[in-house]
Amino acid sequence: MSAVLDRVGGWPAVLVLGVAALVLALESGVIAGVLLPGSTTLVVLGLWSATTGTHPALPIAVAAAASAGGAVHGWLRGHQRRATGPPQGRLRTRVEPAVRQAETWLTSRSPRHTALVLAAAHWAAVTRTLTPRVAGGGGVPLRLLGPVVAASSTAWATTVVLLARELGQQVAAEAGWVPVTVVIVLAGALLVRRRLRHGPLTCRPHRQAG
């Protein structure tokens, strides 16, 4: 991380923010983005803003917009696949049943549950890339996905960038629990809401003959 900061520290701000935006947009917008370091990019932005005296609002805004824009692009790609049919290819044919199953599961939830899943997915690697595409393929409307992804990406970028500024390089090694914690909390809220909605099972008393 020190080597990265030493190199990036001499770049113009527009170049730093441009490269970060490109990485974050690709990470959430294309399949190959699962290999890109989204959270690490936010850490670098936080450390860079601290060392250069840049107000954190600027990297947060750029990062959130890029990540949300990439997610919308992924949704559009999934929506296009829904209209034109699955792409050809041996590997894609093999993964198509799993994709269909994920789409069915996501779209069978209520709108509130779907929104909660979309929000949680944006905090974790891989799901940040795949979930918007699955949502588009499953028919989740953009009017639902757009606001949720915008809010979640802003919260994610704000959390990681500010943690990096406050904790320094320690955040790169020890703050990995933050996205995991958020996903666990949101998943727990989903389970609790489902339990409260259905209510506990009760046994009806038997009538005594007589």
MOLINKA-V380280 format. One record per residue. N is the residue number from 1. RES is the residue in one small letter. PSI is psi in radians with two decimals (* if undefined). Layout:
n = {N;N}
res = {RES;RES}
psi = {PSI;PSI}
This chain:
n = {1;2;3;4;5;6;7;8;9;10;11;12;13;14;15;16;17;18;19;20;21;22;23;24;25;26;27;28;29;30;31;32;33;34;35;36;37;38;39;40;41;42;43;44;45;46;47;48;49;50;51;52;53;54;55;56;57;58;59;60;61;62;63;64;65;66;67;68;69;70;71;72;73;74;75;76;77;78;79;80;81;82;83;84;85;86;87;88;89;90;91;92;93;94;95;96;97;98;99;100;101;102;103;104;105;106;107;108;109;110;111;112;113;114;115;116;117;118;119;120;121;122;123;124;125;126;127;128;129;130;131;132;133;134;135;136;137;138;139;140;141;142;143;144;145;146;147;148;149;150;151;152;153;154;155;156;157;158;159;160;161;162;163;164;165;166;167;168;169;170;171;172;173;174;175;176;177;178;179;180;181;182;183;184;185;186;187;188;189;190;191;192;193;194;195;196;197;198;199;200;201;202;203;204;205;206;207;208;209;210}
res = {m;s;a;v;l;d;r;v;g;g;w;p;a;v;l;v;l;g;v;a;a;l;v;l;a;l;e;s;g;v;i;a;g;v;l;l;p;g;s;t;t;l;v;v;l;g;l;w;s;a;t;t;g;t;h;p;a;l;p;i;a;v;a;a;a;a;s;a;g;g;a;v;h;g;w;l;r;g;h;q;r;r;a;t;g;p;p;q;g;r;l;r;t;r;v;e;p;a;v;r;q;a;e;t;w;l;t;s;r;s;p;r;h;t;a;l;v;l;a;a;a;h;w;a;a;v;t;r;t;l;t;p;r;v;a;g;g;g;g;v;p;l;r;l;l;g;p;v;v;a;a;s;s;t;a;w;a;t;t;v;v;l;l;a;r;e;l;g;q;q;v;a;a;e;a;g;w;v;p;v;t;v;v;i;v;l;a;g;a;l;l;v;r;r;r;l;r;h;g;p;l;t;c;r;p;h;r;q;a;g}
psi = {-0.67;-0.73;-0.70;-0.78;-0.69;-0.65;-0.78;-0.50;-0.47;-0.05;2.65;2.63;-0.69;-0.58;-0.74;-0.87;-0.60;-0.78;-0.75;-0.75;-0.71;-0.78;-0.80;-0.64;-0.74;-0.64;-0.71;-0.09;-0.37;2.70;-0.73;-0.19;-0.27;-0.32;-0.11;2.61;1.41;-0.93;-0.68;-0.63;-0.71;-0.67;-0.79;-0.72;-0.71;-0.79;-0.70;-0.75;-0.56;-0.75;-0.49;-0.11;0.28;2.36;2.35;-0.35;-0.58;-0.96;-0.55;-0.79;-0.76;-0.80;-0.77;-0.76;-0.72;-0.77;-0.74;-0.69;-0.70;-0.70;-0.71;-0.67;-0.74;-0.71;-0.76;-0.68;-0.74;-0.69;-0.67;-0.72;-0.59;-0.63;-0.63;-0.16;2.83;2.52;2.76;2.76;2.53;-0.83;-0.75;-0.57;-0.63;-0.66;-0.18;-0.74;-0.68;-0.67;-0.78;-0.71;-0.72;-0.70;-0.75;-0.76;-0.78;-0.75;-0.19;-0.15;2.85;2.81;-0.66;-0.73;-0.70;-0.75;-0.68;-0.71;-0.78;-0.69;-0.78;-0.66;-0.50;-0.16;-0.14;2.49;2.72;-1.01;-0.50;-0.52;-0.77;-0.59;-0.78;-0.64;-0.72;-0.70;-0.73;-0.72;-0.49;-0.14;0.23;2.19;2.60;-0.50;-0.35;-0.83;-0.74;-1.01;-0.65;-0.81;-0.67;-0.79;-0.75;-0.70;-0.62;-0.77;-0.72;-0.86;-0.73;-0.78;-0.88;-0.74;-0.78;-0.64;-0.73;-0.68;-0.69;-0.71;-0.18;-2.61;-0.25;-0.53;-0.52;-0.55;-0.53;-0.13;0.23;-0.27;-0.27;-0.96;-0.67;-0.75;-0.75;-0.76;-0.74;-0.75;-0.78;-0.67;-0.70;-0.70;-0.67;-0.76;-0.74;-0.75;-0.70;-0.71;-0.75;-0.57;-0.74;-0.48;2.75;2.64;2.31;2.63;2.32;2.37;2.53;2.46;2.39;2.39;2.47;*}
